Amino acid sequence: MTKADVIDAVAVEAELSRRRAGEILDLILNEIKGALQKGDRVALNPFGSFVVRARRAREGRNPKTGEKITIAARKVPVFVAGTSLKDAVGGGRSRAKREKKVSGL
């Protein structure tokens, strides 16, 4: 699914023009980006959350020469899927397993 597909779906479902639906989607994405730039966590419950994680500096290799290089530390955006999204795609733990873990059995 592309951004254009999302815009089309929102336009049809909300009875908006494609242009207005695109503006709304851009506004949402810009708000998420702005929050992440400030270091905030963006929680879209129960869908999932966007967070910024720090990656430490590490050693790598130049694939052409094999020479060792240092890859600088940086911050990266990460999406953490919520339980309902995991369950919807079949990647989450079953309810019985979650309840078993919580009860300690």
N, C-alpha and C positions, 0 to 999 in steps of 0.2 A: 504494500500500500504506500502510495506516495502522498506528498503534501497536497497535491491537486485532488487526489481521491478523497482525502479527509475534507477538504474544502467543499467538494461536490456533495458529500454525504451530509455535512452540517447545513449547507444551503437548502437541501431538499427537506431534511428533518425539521429545521427551524423555520422553514418558509422565508428564507433570506435570499438576497441576490448573491451570486458567487463572489462579487467584489466585497460585499459587506462581510460575508463569512470568512473570506481571506484576511480582511482587516482584523477581525476578531481573533482568528488563529494567530496572526502575527503579534497581536497585543499580548496574548497568553504566553507565547514563546519568548517574547522580549521580557516579560515579567519574571519568568523562570530564569532566564539568563542573568538578569539584573540581580536577583536574589542569590544566585550561585556566585556571581562576581563579588558580592559582599561577604561570602562565606556562609550564607544561610542555608538551611536544609529546606527543601520544598517537598511537603507531604501532600500527596493526592490520594487520600484514603478512600477506598481500600485498594486502589490501583497500584500504588507504589510511591517511592520517594526518590528525589534527586539529591545527591550530596556531593561535596567536593572532598576528595581525598588527596593527601600529600604522598607523592612517590619520592622515595629517597634517591640520592645519586647512586649510580651503579656502573659497573664496568661492562663494556660491550666490545664488539669487534667490528672493524670495517669489513664488510663482506668481500670487497674487491681485493684488499691487501692482507687481510688477516691481522692488521695492526690493532693493538688494544687501544680503546678510547674510553673516556669517561663520559657517561650520559648524565647530564645535569639533573638535579632534583627539580620537580615541578608539581603542579597541582592539576588534577584531572577530574572532570565531572563523571559521576557514576550513577547509574540507575539501579535501584534495588526494588525488585518486583514485590508487590504485596501478596498476601495469602490468596486473595480472591483471583488475582491474575495468574498466579502459579497453578491454582486449582483449575482454572478455566482452560489452560493449555496442557494440563496433565502433568505438570512438573512439581506440584506441591505435594506435601505429605498428606496422606488420607486423614480424615477427621479422627478415626480410631487411633491412628498412630500419634497424632497430636495430643489427644486426650490421655493416652497411655503415658506419654512422656511427662505431661503435666502432673498426673497423679502419682508418678514415680514408680509405677509397676514395671 
